């Protein structure tokens, strides 16, 4: 039982390049989330999903797209990376019903130069 | 949407003293309030949480209190130790959406 796994752990991109961050969970959770964390700040919600095939915008969605084709995977895409997207990205998942806790991945540190 | 304010942004205490971190939230429909500890380069780790139908919860040296009327909740750490040094985040959840406070950097001086 790995919990929430994020790949890659580190990446350096040039401005204008594209990439996809993968989040995978093995807990059969319905809800999945992508957050970004900038230095000295809290986590801010980028996009989220309430189930397979669904996605929705969070607090800071501009410049990102997401897909949830399979229940266990939530992909975050950057179509044309900008230096302002340099950040640490965390994925999280959550169950339904009486399950209140959120499980976080170990993060992806992305630098855009 | 929900807005969570956290104070102070930095807190320095002497080993053995208590530390208190306070948060306020804006949406009275929020019903779950977790606290996370984040060490440098690591993921947030849940240390304690409280649901809206409870006023106080304690786990060894850590306690959380919730005042729903005033819409604020607090983290209390007693007998602080150097290994408590980290950044602490409060959060509020409504309708399966988690909103974080800005964080408190706690430094425990030996």
Backbone of each chain as ProteinMPNN parsed JSONL, in Angstrom:
{"seq_chain_A": "XXXXXXXXXXXXXXXXXXXXXXXXXXXXXXXXXXXXXXXXXXXXXXXXXXXXXXXXXXXXXXXXXXXXXXXXXXXXXXXXXXXXXXXXXXXXXXXXXXXXXXXXXXXXXXXXX", "coords_chain_A": {"N_chain_A": [[0.851, -1.191, 0.0], [1.041, 1.894, -1.177], [0.009, 4.428, -0.873], [-0.121, 7.739, -1.783], [1.48, 8.494, -4.701], [3.827, 10.46, -6.359], [5.14, 11.467, -9.465], [7.41, 13.189, -11.688], [9.954, 13.495, -9.051], [11.619, 15.662, -9.083], [12.173, 18.343, -11.397], [13.465, 20.244, -14.058], [12.559, 22.775, -16.177], [12.575, 24.516, -19.309], [11.481, 27.804, -20.133], [8.378, 27.84, -21.754], [8.364, 25.159, -22.414], [6.61, 21.999, -22.154], [5.014, 19.799, -19.774], [3.973, 16.905, -17.875], [2.709, 16.106, -14.745], [2.404, 13.31, -12.686], [0.054, 11.795, -10.56], [-0.648, 9.156, -8.46], [-2.851, 7.022, -6.725], [-3.522, 4.412, -4.396], [-5.669, 3.81, -2.809], [-8.272, 3.713, -3.424], [-9.607, 6.133, -3.406], [-12.062, 8.679, -3.911], [-11.778, 11.449, -4.239], [-9.421, 13.728, -5.531], [-6.589, 15.954, -5.582], [-4.686, 18.802, -6.69], [-2.134, 20.776, -5.449], [-0.175, 23.774, -5.148], [2.86, 24.931, -3.684], [4.442, 27.717, -2.729], [7.547, 29.318, -1.763], [7.62, 29.924, 1.717], [4.895, 30.031, 1.971], [1.455, 28.913, 2.31], [-0.315, 25.965, 1.1], [-1.861, 26.112, -2.056], [-4.832, 25.547, -3.853], [-4.96, 24.088, -7.028], [-6.314, 22.53, -9.088], [-9.001, 20.145, -8.887], [-10.6, 16.917, -8.383], [-13.62, 15.155, -8.224], [-14.202, 12.62, -8.799], [-13.749, 9.819, -11.047], [-13.25, 10.893, -14.355], [-14.092, 13.48, -13.9], [-13.297, 16.939, -13.406], [-12.304, 20.022, -11.821], [-11.906, 23.573, -11.331], [-9.629, 25.105, -9.07], [-8.303, 27.407, -6.714], [-6.109, 28.655, -8.012], [-5.978, 28.166, -11.019], [-4.996, 28.948, -13.542], [-2.996, 28.415, -16.405], [-2.617, 25.752, -16.095], [-3.666, 22.358, -16.777], [-5.795, 19.524, -16.229], [-6.408, 15.97, -15.903], [-8.494, 13.127, -15.343], [-8.675, 10.3, -16.091], [-8.595, 7.714, -15.197], [-9.622, 6.303, -12.112], [-7.609, 6.046, -10.186], [-5.595, 7.746, -10.952], [-4.353, 11.081, -11.353], [-3.654, 13.636, -13.382], [-1.517, 16.406, -13.902], [-1.059, 19.024, -16.06], [1.272, 21.18, -17.691], [1.143, 23.36, -20.197], [2.675, 25.358, -21.434], [5.303, 26.217, -19.935], [6.051, 28.666, -17.405], [8.252, 30.946, -15.664], [6.921, 31.76, -13.328], [5.623, 29.53, -12.528], [7.349, 28.009, -11.157], [7.688, 26.033, -8.41], [6.681, 23.957, -5.602], [4.871, 21.084, -6.062], [2.089, 19.477, -4.781], [0.21, 16.539, -4.557], [-2.922, 15.272, -3.463], [-5.219, 12.998, -1.873], [-8.543, 11.841, -1.034], [-10.947, 10.003, 0.813], [-14.439, 9.004, 0.82], [-17.618, 9.521, 2.529], [-17.381, 8.798, 5.913], [-14.707, 9.346, 5.981], [-12.432, 11.653, 6.743], [-9.808, 12.434, 6.464], [-7.0, 13.69, 4.576], [-4.658, 12.481, 2.274], [-1.333, 13.017, 1.463], [0.95, 13.273, -1.292], [4.543, 13.013, -1.857], [5.512, 15.201, -3.131], [6.497, 17.306, -5.928], [9.231, 18.966, -7.081], [9.47, 21.674, -9.039], [11.277, 23.557, -11.328], [11.333, 26.365, -13.361], [13.138, 27.742, -15.888]], "CA_chain_A": [[0.0, 0.0, 0.0], [1.988, 2.999, -1.292], [-0.625, 5.7, -0.562], [-0.128, 8.654, -2.916], [2.8, 8.535, -5.325], [3.984, 11.508, -7.363], [6.303, 11.415, -10.339], [8.709, 12.945, -11.07], [10.206, 14.196, -7.799], [12.283, 16.914, -9.436], [12.225, 18.599, -12.828], [13.82, 21.591, -14.504], [12.012, 23.039, -17.505], [12.831, 25.812, -19.916], [10.259, 28.552, -20.416], [7.7, 27.434, -22.966], [8.251, 23.706, -22.518], [5.43, 21.409, -21.524], [5.253, 18.578, -19.022], [2.848, 16.349, -17.126], [2.989, 15.527, -13.445], [1.492, 12.2, -12.433], [-0.296, 11.427, -9.189], [-1.327, 7.866, -8.412], [-3.21, 6.581, -5.375], [-3.989, 3.022, -4.375], [-6.59, 3.694, -1.676], [-9.622, 3.769, -3.976], [-10.213, 7.408, -3.033], [-12.811, 9.372, -4.953], [-11.347, 12.84, -4.422], [-7.983, 13.984, -5.717], [-6.324, 17.393, -5.593], [-3.351, 19.3, -6.947], [-1.799, 22.023, -4.786], [1.181, 24.287, -5.296], [3.362, 25.6, -2.493], [5.544, 28.641, -2.99], [8.347, 29.516, -0.553], [7.059, 30.707, 2.806], [3.44, 30.15, 1.861], [0.661, 27.711, 2.438], [-0.66, 25.28, -0.134], [-3.003, 26.687, -2.766], [-5.461, 24.536, -4.699], [-4.903, 24.389, -8.457], [-7.474, 21.831, -9.649], [-9.374, 18.98, -8.114], [-11.505, 15.976, -9.045], [-14.495, 14.47, -7.27], [-14.406, 11.255, -9.254], [-13.231, 9.498, -12.379], [-13.86, 11.617, -15.465], [-14.496, 14.836, -13.518], [-12.279, 17.856, -12.907], [-12.832, 21.352, -11.544], [-10.874, 24.562, -11.027], [-9.448, 25.549, -7.706], [-8.005, 28.819, -6.453], [-5.108, 29.193, -8.938], [-5.956, 27.198, -12.115], [-4.486, 29.456, -14.815], [-1.729, 27.861, -16.863], [-2.599, 24.309, -15.811], [-4.828, 21.54, -17.12], [-5.789, 18.258, -15.497], [-7.281, 14.914, -16.406], [-8.722, 12.009, -14.41], [-9.249, 9.255, -16.95], [-8.731, 6.546, -14.337], [-9.887, 6.709, -10.741], [-6.417, 6.065, -9.365], [-4.59, 8.678, -11.463], [-4.751, 12.477, -11.569], [-2.536, 14.224, -14.097], [-1.445, 17.869, -13.971], [-0.277, 19.413, -17.226], [1.677, 22.552, -17.96], [1.276, 23.386, -21.652], [3.755, 26.268, -21.789], [5.771, 26.582, -18.605], [6.532, 30.017, -17.152], [8.996, 31.014, -14.395], [5.99, 31.905, -12.209], [5.155, 28.203, -12.145], [8.353, 27.392, -10.291], [6.995, 25.775, -7.16], [6.57, 22.56, -5.22], [3.501, 20.644, -6.331], [1.645, 18.343, -3.972], [-1.048, 15.882, -4.863], [-3.569, 14.7, -2.286], [-6.459, 12.27, -2.152], [-9.436, 11.741, 0.122], [-12.051, 9.083, 0.652], [-15.791, 9.544, 0.975], [-18.33, 9.124, 3.732], [-16.808, 9.234, 7.179], [-13.262, 9.53, 5.887], [-12.163, 13.078, 6.668], [-8.402, 12.738, 6.286], [-6.388, 13.849, 3.278], [-3.342, 11.859, 2.17], [-0.506, 13.801, 0.549], [2.146, 12.725, -1.906], [5.8, 13.57, -1.362], [5.772, 16.468, -3.805], [7.353, 17.453, -7.11], [9.864, 20.291, -7.105], [9.597, 22.101, -10.428], [11.941, 24.833, -11.577], [11.22, 26.81, -14.749], [14.198, 28.745, -16.104]], "C_chain_A": [[0.885, 1.238, 0.0], [1.346, 4.329, -0.909], [-0.736, 6.548, -1.811], [1.299, 8.79, -3.437], [2.826, 9.595, -6.408], [5.251, 11.267, -8.17], [6.238, 12.561, -11.331], [8.838, 13.665, -9.733], [10.854, 15.555, -8.035], [12.239, 17.088, -10.949], [12.621, 20.044, -13.052], [13.323, 21.743, -15.94], [12.515, 24.38, -18.024], [11.484, 26.49, -20.188], [9.683, 28.123, -21.761], [7.579, 25.928, -23.15], [6.994, 23.215, -21.81], [5.839, 20.178, -20.729], [3.981, 18.158, -18.304], [3.357, 15.756, -15.835], [1.936, 14.451, -13.185], [1.303, 11.993, -10.943], [-1.076, 10.126, -9.24], [-1.609, 7.499, -6.967], [-3.817, 5.186, -5.444], [-4.974, 2.759, -3.245], [-8.057, 3.739, -2.116], [-10.359, 5.051, -3.567], [-10.926, 8.058, -4.212], [-12.213, 10.737, -5.276], [-9.833, 12.926, -4.584], [-7.771, 15.465, -5.978], [-4.885, 17.657, -6.028], [-3.201, 20.663, -6.272], [-0.414, 22.473, -5.251], [1.565, 25.012, -4.004], [4.57, 26.421, -2.872], [6.275, 28.921, -1.683], [7.658, 30.402, 0.474], [5.551, 30.849, 2.781], [2.756, 28.823, 2.114], [0.378, 27.087, 1.088], [-1.905, 25.919, -0.739], [-3.517, 25.677, -3.788], [-5.459, 24.971, -6.158], [-6.16, 23.841, -9.15], [-7.788, 20.652, -8.742], [-10.349, 18.113, -8.904], [-12.33, 15.248, -7.98], [-14.82, 13.054, -7.72], [-13.847, 11.066, -10.652], [-14.0, 10.266, -13.449], [-14.286, 13.031, -15.146], [-13.291, 15.653, -13.073], [-12.928, 19.211, -12.672], [-11.686, 22.271, -11.162], [-10.85, 24.872, -9.546], [-9.157, 27.029, -7.644], [-7.086, 29.443, -7.501], [-4.956, 28.287, -10.163], [-5.253, 27.649, -13.399], [-3.12, 28.877, -15.153], [-1.6, 26.365, -16.663], [-3.834, 23.634, -16.401], [-4.683, 20.204, -16.407], [-6.67, 17.244, -16.215], [-7.343, 13.798, -15.385], [-9.44, 10.912, -15.212], [-9.455, 7.96, -16.183], [-8.863, 7.015, -12.894], [-8.602, 6.874, -9.938], [-5.401, 7.117, -9.786], [-5.161, 10.073, -11.68], [-3.534, 13.178, -12.15], [-2.645, 15.752, -14.115], [-0.533, 18.243, -15.127], [0.045, 20.893, -17.255], [1.939, 22.614, -19.456], [2.45, 24.237, -22.111], [4.285, 26.879, -20.495], [6.313, 28.007, -18.545], [7.301, 30.032, -15.832], [8.094, 31.145, -13.172], [5.423, 30.567, -11.741], [6.216, 27.388, -11.406], [7.753, 27.255, -8.904], [7.192, 24.318, -6.773], [5.109, 22.173, -5.349], [3.192, 19.399, -5.496], [0.299, 17.842, -4.482], [-1.612, 15.328, -3.558], [-4.807, 13.936, -2.722], [-7.253, 12.127, -0.867], [-10.553, 10.769, -0.191], [-13.376, 9.775, 0.872], [-16.399, 9.096, 2.303], [-17.678, 9.67, 4.978], [-15.309, 9.434, 7.165], [-12.947, 11.012, 5.7], [-10.721, 13.384, 6.276], [-7.961, 12.818, 4.843], [-5.0, 13.215, 3.319], [-2.541, 12.581, 1.1], [0.617, 12.968, -0.051], [3.378, 13.46, -1.403], [6.23, 14.828, -2.1], [6.66, 16.341, -5.024], [7.906, 18.861, -7.094], [10.152, 20.651, -8.545], [10.242, 23.475, -10.5], [11.805, 25.163, -13.056], [12.21, 27.952, -14.954], [13.997, 29.466, -17.443]], "O_chain_A": [[1.426, 1.61, 1.041], [2.071, 5.287, -0.64], [-1.365, 6.143, -2.789], [2.209, 9.157, -2.694], [1.952, 9.629, -7.274], [6.295, 10.91, -7.625], [5.149, 12.904, -11.791], [7.918, 14.374, -9.326], [10.648, 16.489, -7.259], [12.265, 16.109, -11.695], [12.18, 20.948, -12.342], [13.638, 20.926, -16.806], [12.842, 25.272, -17.24], [10.48, 25.823, -20.44], [10.39, 28.05, -22.766], [6.772, 25.468, -23.959], [6.403, 23.914, -20.987], [6.887, 19.585, -20.984], [3.045, 18.941, -18.145], [4.322, 14.992, -15.828], [0.746, 14.65, -13.428], [2.258, 12.013, -10.167], [-2.052, 10.01, -9.979], [-0.752, 7.634, -6.095], [-4.514, 4.827, -6.392], [-5.105, 1.629, -2.777], [-8.964, 3.796, -1.286], [-11.579, 5.05, -3.405], [-10.463, 7.999, -5.351], [-12.148, 11.135, -6.439], [-9.075, 12.276, -3.864], [-8.642, 16.147, -6.517], [-3.987, 16.854, -5.775], [-4.004, 21.573, -6.477], [0.405, 21.665, -5.687], [0.729, 25.616, -3.331], [5.597, 25.883, -3.286], [5.693, 28.778, -0.607], [7.174, 31.487, 0.153], [4.989, 31.687, 3.486], [3.382, 27.763, 2.131], [0.782, 27.615, 0.052], [-2.87, 26.225, -0.038], [-2.738, 25.037, -4.495], [-5.895, 26.073, -6.489], [-6.954, 24.592, -9.717], [-6.959, 20.22, -7.94], [-10.855, 18.517, -9.95], [-11.798, 14.788, -6.97], [-15.624, 12.367, -7.089], [-13.516, 12.028, -11.344], [-15.231, 10.291, -13.453], [-14.794, 13.73, -16.023], [-12.375, 15.127, -12.441], [-13.973, 19.516, -13.247], [-10.629, 21.816, -10.725], [-11.876, 24.901, -8.867], [-9.697, 27.814, -8.424], [-7.246, 30.612, -7.85], [-3.895, 27.688, -10.337], [-4.946, 26.819, -14.256], [-2.213, 28.846, -14.322], [-0.582, 25.774, -17.023], [-4.899, 24.24, -16.515], [-3.582, 19.806, -16.029], [-7.543, 17.592, -17.01], [-6.384, 13.546, -14.656], [-10.628, 10.647, -15.03], [-10.375, 7.197, -16.476], [-8.271, 8.024, -12.51], [-8.52, 7.763, -9.09], [-4.438, 7.363, -9.06], [-6.296, 10.233, -12.128], [-2.504, 13.301, -11.487], [-3.723, 16.309, -14.316], [0.627, 17.832, -15.171], [-0.775, 21.74, -16.9], [2.874, 21.975, -19.939], [3.143, 23.884, -23.066], [3.796, 27.906, -20.022], [6.94, 28.493, -19.486], [7.028, 29.207, -14.96], [8.459, 30.691, -12.088], [4.812, 30.488, -10.676], [6.0, 26.223, -11.075], [7.355, 28.247, -8.292], [7.792, 23.541, -7.517], [4.223, 22.843, -4.816], [3.932, 18.416, -5.51], [-0.608, 18.615, -4.788], [-0.86, 14.96, -2.657], [-5.371, 14.185, -3.787], [-6.722, 12.269, 0.235], [-11.048, 10.715, -1.317], [-13.43, 10.987, 1.084], [-15.769, 8.387, 3.087], [-17.446, 10.874, 5.087], [-14.699, 9.666, 8.209], [-13.17, 11.564, 4.622], [-10.436, 14.484, 5.802], [-8.479, 12.104, 3.985], [-4.258, 13.393, 4.284], [-3.002, 12.741, -0.031], [1.163, 12.076, 0.598], [3.276, 14.408, -0.625], [7.219, 15.455, -1.723], [7.46, 15.414, -5.146], [7.153, 19.835, -7.093], [10.977, 20.015, -9.201], [9.821, 24.421, -9.834], [12.124, 24.337, -13.911], [12.137, 28.986, -14.29], [14.787, 30.341, -17.797]]}, "seq_chain_B": "XXXXXXXXXXXXXXXXXXXXXXXXXXXXXXXXXXXXXXXXXXXXXXXXXXXXXXXXXXXXXXXXXXXXXXXXXXXXXXXXXXXXXXXXXXXXXXXXXXXXXXXXXXXXXX", "coords_chain_B": {"N_chain_B": [[-15.262, 31.816, -1.567], [-13.676, 29.743, 0.968], [-11.646, 31.291, 3.484], [-8.678, 31.253, 5.222], [-6.982, 32.438, 7.953], [-3.856, 32.685, 9.578], [-1.951, 32.915, 12.561], [0.843, 33.327, 14.822], [3.117, 34.29, 12.127], [5.722, 33.566, 12.536], [7.248, 31.927, 15.298], [9.024, 31.792, 18.196], [10.237, 29.837, 20.759], [11.358, 28.785, 24.007], [12.882, 25.701, 24.773], [10.731, 23.39, 26.322], [8.82, 25.248, 26.968], [5.426, 26.357, 26.224], [3.625, 26.432, 23.113], [1.473, 28.322, 21.07], [-0.675, 28.438, 18.36], [-2.79, 30.248, 16.236], [-5.825, 30.215, 14.328], [-8.206, 31.585, 12.057], [-11.327, 31.191, 10.358], [-13.487, 31.697, 7.517], [-15.874, 30.641, 6.501], [-18.773, 29.44, 7.774], [-19.771, 26.947, 7.24], [-17.688, 25.161, 7.104], [-16.352, 22.098, 8.284], [-14.344, 20.495, 9.21], [-11.149, 20.414, 10.615], [-7.952, 20.243, 10.183], [-4.53, 19.988, 11.37], [-1.27, 20.472, 10.198], [2.123, 19.418, 10.137], [5.094, 20.476, 8.715], [8.18, 19.599, 7.677], [11.369, 20.719, 6.443], [11.497, 20.404, 2.993], [9.781, 18.255, 2.966], [6.621, 16.45, 2.815], [3.386, 17.752, 3.904], [2.453, 16.677, 7.127], [-0.11, 15.166, 8.876], [-0.943, 16.095, 12.12], [-2.852, 16.44, 14.089], [-6.412, 16.588, 14.259], [-9.712, 18.047, 14.11], [-13.202, 17.79, 14.327], [-16.234, 19.561, 13.503], [-18.163, 19.077, 15.411], [-17.008, 18.848, 17.809], [-15.349, 20.318, 20.606], [-12.802, 20.315, 21.638], [-9.713, 18.592, 21.431], [-7.251, 16.237, 22.322], [-3.912, 15.01, 22.109], [-1.486, 13.547, 23.551], [1.15, 15.706, 23.843], [-0.028, 17.594, 22.308], [-2.765, 19.662, 21.493], [-5.944, 20.674, 20.261], [-8.252, 23.316, 19.937], [-11.569, 24.373, 19.25], [-13.665, 26.983, 18.336], [-16.659, 27.403, 17.27], [-18.546, 29.434, 17.103], [-17.105, 31.825, 17.108], [-15.558, 31.251, 14.975], [-12.875, 30.327, 15.057], [-9.867, 28.458, 15.612], [-7.353, 26.703, 17.449], [-3.975, 25.616, 17.931], [-2.214, 23.897, 20.372], [0.854, 23.315, 21.793], [2.51, 21.636, 24.222], [5.287, 21.558, 26.539], [7.512, 21.924, 24.716], [9.865, 20.621, 22.323], [13.114, 20.438, 20.732], [12.764, 18.982, 18.348], [10.237, 19.649, 17.61], [10.428, 21.828, 16.068], [9.497, 23.304, 13.074], [7.409, 23.989, 10.202], [4.09, 24.853, 10.689], [0.803, 24.221, 9.624], [-2.534, 25.284, 9.562], [-5.804, 24.229, 8.548], [-8.967, 24.342, 6.85], [-11.889, 22.567, 6.091], [-14.496, 22.213, 3.784], [-17.208, 20.709, 2.23], [-15.549, 18.732, 1.08], [-13.348, 20.216, 0.296], [-10.224, 21.553, 0.9], [-8.768, 24.194, 2.563], [-5.879, 26.058, 3.167], [-4.115, 27.717, 5.841], [-1.605, 30.346, 6.072], [0.678, 29.424, 7.325], [2.952, 28.768, 10.086], [6.096, 29.344, 11.285], [7.728, 27.526, 13.565], [10.144, 27.764, 16.01], [12.109, 26.058, 18.218], [14.125, 26.669, 20.808], [17.011, 25.215, 22.167]], "CA_chain_B": [[-14.721, 30.599, -1.001], [-13.15, 29.777, 2.322], [-10.412, 32.021, 3.714], [-8.106, 30.858, 6.506], [-5.892, 33.298, 8.406], [-3.068, 32.006, 10.608], [-1.027, 33.796, 13.293], [1.734, 34.254, 14.121], [3.835, 33.694, 11.01], [6.889, 32.936, 13.143], [7.122, 31.787, 16.74], [10.236, 31.258, 18.791], [10.027, 29.514, 22.17], [12.427, 28.058, 24.684], [12.547, 24.301, 25.008], [9.962, 23.187, 27.536], [7.693, 26.184, 27.009], [4.278, 26.031, 25.38], [3.452, 27.217, 21.886], [0.074, 28.406, 20.637], [-0.877, 28.975, 17.012], [-4.214, 30.515, 16.102], [-6.366, 30.355, 12.972], [-9.611, 31.942, 11.88], [-11.854, 30.818, 9.06], [-14.568, 32.605, 7.141], [-17.106, 29.969, 6.107], [-19.335, 28.697, 8.9], [-20.094, 25.577, 6.811], [-16.511, 24.291, 7.255], [-16.675, 21.141, 9.339], [-13.184, 19.656, 9.536], [-10.041, 21.346, 10.804], [-6.703, 19.526, 10.465], [-3.268, 20.707, 11.532], [-0.177, 19.752, 9.572], [3.512, 19.794, 10.411], [5.893, 20.277, 7.521], [9.622, 19.799, 7.807], [11.961, 21.233, 5.213], [11.592, 19.467, 1.888], [8.897, 17.102, 3.168], [5.19, 16.672, 2.627], [2.669, 18.034, 5.145], [2.07, 15.502, 7.891], [-1.202, 15.43, 9.801], [-0.569, 15.855, 13.514], [-4.084, 16.362, 14.852], [-7.535, 17.192, 13.557], [-10.915, 18.164, 14.918], [-14.421, 17.989, 13.56], [-16.993, 20.706, 14.005], [-19.06, 18.72, 16.507], [-16.15, 18.671, 18.984], [-14.756, 21.588, 20.971], [-11.404, 20.189, 22.021], [-9.147, 17.261, 21.237], [-5.877, 16.218, 22.821], [-3.113, 13.837, 21.802], [-0.22, 13.693, 24.264], [1.539, 17.104, 24.085], [-0.694, 18.441, 21.316], [-4.206, 19.814, 21.653], [-6.601, 21.64, 19.368], [-9.548, 23.804, 20.398], [-12.391, 24.944, 18.19], [-14.772, 27.843, 18.728], [-17.437, 27.568, 16.034], [-19.248, 30.719, 17.104], [-16.14, 32.852, 16.719], [-14.866, 30.752, 13.778], [-11.441, 30.214, 15.181], [-9.346, 27.246, 16.221], [-5.984, 26.912, 17.907], [-3.103, 24.476, 18.205], [-1.429, 24.089, 21.588], [1.911, 22.322, 21.991], [3.119, 21.815, 25.539], [6.621, 20.961, 26.748], [8.113, 21.867, 23.39], [11.177, 19.997, 22.171], [13.742, 20.908, 19.491], [12.214, 18.281, 17.182], [8.966, 20.275, 17.232], [10.734, 22.917, 15.126], [8.973, 22.999, 11.736], [6.325, 24.9, 9.811], [2.786, 24.278, 11.0], [-0.299, 24.768, 8.838], [-3.906, 24.931, 9.856], [-6.626, 24.141, 7.35], [-10.401, 24.176, 7.068], [-12.473, 21.796, 4.991], [-15.933, 22.276, 3.564], [-17.597, 20.018, 0.988], [-14.381, 18.024, 0.555], [-12.369, 21.162, -0.197], [-9.336, 21.912, 2.002], [-8.108, 25.491, 2.402], [-4.796, 26.166, 4.135], [-3.591, 28.977, 6.319], [-0.316, 30.694, 5.504], [1.766, 28.726, 7.988], [3.698, 29.336, 11.221], [7.403, 28.721, 11.49], [8.011, 27.372, 14.99], [11.539, 27.466, 16.347], [12.26, 25.713, 19.622], [15.534, 26.857, 21.147], [17.411, 24.335, 23.273]], "C_chain_B": [[-14.201, 30.806, 0.395], [-11.858, 30.575, 2.376], [-9.916, 31.674, 5.115], [-6.91, 31.762, 6.819], [-5.181, 32.624, 9.58], [-2.072, 32.972, 11.225], [-0.413, 33.038, 14.47], [2.403, 33.561, 12.927], [5.134, 33.049, 11.477], [6.714, 32.953, 14.656], [8.381, 31.134, 17.271], [9.992, 31.046, 20.276], [11.247, 28.79, 22.703], [11.951, 26.624, 24.899], [11.837, 24.145, 26.354], [8.781, 24.123, 27.686], [6.555, 25.668, 26.131], [4.247, 26.937, 24.161], [1.986, 27.174, 21.487], [0.018, 29.069, 19.268], [-2.382, 29.101, 16.785], [-4.616, 30.686, 14.635], [-7.819, 30.796, 13.04], [-10.046, 31.519, 10.493], [-13.106, 31.633, 8.777], [-15.903, 31.91, 6.898], [-17.627, 29.097, 7.241], [-19.724, 27.269, 8.528], [-18.89, 24.644, 6.89], [-16.711, 23.38, 8.449], [-15.516, 20.249, 9.75], [-11.955, 20.533, 9.53], [-8.776, 20.558, 11.167], [-5.537, 20.482, 10.677], [-2.157, 19.827, 10.966], [1.163, 20.313, 10.035], [4.312, 19.507, 9.155], [7.352, 20.595, 7.805], [10.196, 20.129, 6.44], [12.081, 20.14, 4.154], [10.679, 18.247, 1.976], [7.443, 17.457, 2.883], [4.543, 17.088, 3.941], [2.249, 16.735, 5.818], [0.987, 15.883, 8.889], [-0.754, 15.131, 11.227], [-1.794, 15.754, 14.418], [-5.189, 17.012, 14.029], [-8.748, 17.225, 14.48], [-12.1, 18.396, 13.991], [-15.299, 19.009, 14.259], [-17.932, 20.366, 15.158], [-18.298, 18.491, 17.826], [-15.488, 19.998, 19.313], [-13.27, 21.512, 21.274], [-10.965, 18.743, 21.807], [-7.694, 17.295, 21.652], [-5.206, 14.918, 22.447], [-1.727, 14.066, 22.374], [0.095, 15.177, 24.467], [0.811, 18.091, 23.179], [-2.186, 18.481, 21.586], [-4.711, 20.838, 20.654], [-7.933, 22.019, 19.991], [-10.271, 24.471, 19.246], [-13.513, 25.753, 18.795], [-15.567, 28.15, 17.463], [-18.126, 28.922, 15.955], [-18.33, 31.827, 16.604], [-15.395, 32.483, 15.446], [-13.362, 30.843, 13.941], [-11.066, 28.932, 15.901], [-7.847, 27.421, 16.473], [-5.28, 25.588, 18.142], [-2.253, 24.814, 19.426], [-0.41, 22.95, 21.669], [2.542, 22.613, 23.336], [4.479, 21.132, 25.577], [7.369, 20.82, 25.422], [9.532, 21.303, 23.425], [11.797, 20.485, 20.864], [13.168, 20.24, 18.239], [10.816, 18.775, 16.799], [9.188, 21.417, 16.235], [10.347, 22.504, 13.707], [8.015, 24.129, 11.358], [5.009, 24.178, 10.043], [1.704, 24.999, 10.192], [-1.623, 24.341, 9.434], [-4.659, 24.878, 8.533], [-8.077, 23.975, 7.762], [-10.988, 23.495, 5.848], [-13.988, 21.943, 4.978], [-16.235, 21.58, 2.239], [-16.397, 19.398, 0.294], [-13.375, 18.948, -0.123], [-11.56, 21.671, 0.986], [-8.625, 23.215, 1.672], [-7.1, 25.674, 3.525], [-4.587, 27.596, 4.613], [-2.188, 29.182, 5.775], [0.884, 30.061, 6.177], [2.399, 29.504, 9.123], [5.01, 28.593, 11.342], [7.704, 28.723, 12.97], [9.471, 26.996, 15.182], [11.628, 27.233, 17.841], [13.749, 25.749, 19.949], [15.916, 25.986, 22.33], [17.929, 25.12, 24.472]], "O_chain_B": [[-14.272, 31.906, 0.943], [-11.064, 30.545, 1.435], [-10.664, 31.793, 6.086], [-5.954, 31.838, 6.047], [-5.826, 32.063, 10.466], [-1.428, 33.75, 10.522], [-1.079, 32.188, 15.061], [2.252, 32.351, 12.756], [5.596, 32.082, 10.87], [6.113, 33.869, 15.218], [8.756, 30.044, 16.839], [9.584, 31.972, 20.977], [12.058, 28.255, 21.947], [10.777, 26.374, 25.171], [12.268, 24.682, 27.374], [7.847, 23.839, 28.437], [6.699, 24.687, 25.402], [4.768, 28.052, 24.174], [1.339, 26.129, 21.556], [0.598, 30.133, 19.055], [-3.148, 28.19, 17.097], [-3.864, 31.22, 13.82], [-8.559, 30.43, 13.953], [-9.242, 31.49, 9.562], [-13.711, 32.192, 9.691], [-16.956, 32.523, 7.07], [-16.982, 28.119, 7.62], [-19.982, 26.457, 9.416], [-19.059, 23.433, 6.754], [-17.178, 23.816, 9.502], [-15.694, 19.338, 10.559], [-11.722, 21.296, 8.593], [-8.559, 20.244, 12.338], [-5.557, 21.627, 10.226], [-2.103, 18.622, 11.21], [1.31, 21.509, 10.287], [4.218, 18.417, 8.591], [7.702, 21.728, 8.134], [9.581, 19.851, 5.411], [12.685, 19.093, 4.386], [10.783, 17.323, 1.17], [7.093, 18.627, 2.729], [5.096, 16.805, 5.004], [1.755, 15.814, 5.168], [1.157, 16.825, 9.663], [-0.247, 14.046, 11.511], [-1.759, 15.041, 15.421], [-4.926, 17.884, 13.201], [-8.8, 16.526, 15.492], [-11.998, 19.114, 12.996], [-15.134, 19.286, 15.447], [-18.446, 21.269, 15.818], [-18.859, 18.013, 18.812], [-15.101, 20.735, 18.406], [-12.557, 22.512, 21.181], [-11.743, 17.805, 21.979], [-6.982, 18.26, 21.374], [-5.828, 13.856, 22.461], [-0.889, 14.71, 21.743], [-0.629, 15.851, 25.2], [1.022, 19.3, 23.282], [-2.799, 17.453, 21.873], [-3.987, 21.751, 20.257], [-8.655, 21.167, 20.508], [-9.644, 25.066, 18.37], [-14.234, 25.27, 19.669], [-15.206, 29.033, 16.686], [-18.274, 29.49, 14.873], [-18.724, 32.656, 15.784], [-14.675, 33.313, 14.891], [-12.661, 31.369, 13.077], [-11.84, 28.393, 16.691], [-7.173, 28.192, 15.79], [-5.896, 24.584, 18.501], [-1.649, 25.884, 19.499], [-0.771, 21.774, 21.621], [3.049, 23.71, 23.566], [4.781, 20.255, 24.768], [7.804, 19.727, 25.057], [10.28, 21.472, 24.388], [11.066, 20.908, 19.968], [13.095, 20.868, 17.183], [10.274, 18.362, 15.774], [8.236, 21.91, 15.631], [10.811, 21.482, 13.201], [7.842, 25.093, 12.103], [4.84, 23.027, 9.639], [1.697, 26.226, 10.094], [-1.813, 23.173, 9.772], [-4.203, 25.417, 7.525], [-8.381, 23.528, 8.868], [-10.628, 23.807, 4.713], [-14.661, 21.816, 6.001], [-15.575, 21.847, 1.235], [-16.238, 19.517, -0.921], [-12.636, 18.522, -1.011], [-12.125, 22.164, 1.963], [-7.964, 23.333, 0.641], [-7.422, 25.471, 4.696], [-4.846, 28.556, 3.887], [-1.64, 28.309, 5.101], [1.998, 30.148, 5.66], [2.391, 30.734, 9.132], [5.038, 27.37, 11.483], [7.912, 29.778, 13.569], [9.965, 26.035, 14.593], [11.269, 28.101, 18.638], [14.531, 24.955, 19.426], [15.249, 25.999, 23.365], [18.305, 24.527, 25.483]]}, "name": "protein", "num_of_chains": 2, "seq": "XXXXXXXXXXXXXXXXXXXXXXXXXXXXXXXXXXXXXXXXXXXXXXXXXXXXXXXXXXXXXXXXXXXXXXXXXXXXXXXXXXXXXXXXXXXXXXXXXXXXXXXXXXXXXXXXXXXXXXXXXXXXXXXXXXXXXXXXXXXXXXXXXXXXXXXXXXXXXXXXXXXXXXXXXXXXXXXXXXXXXXXXXXXXXXXXXXXXXXXXXXXXXXXXXXXXXXXXXXXXXXX"}
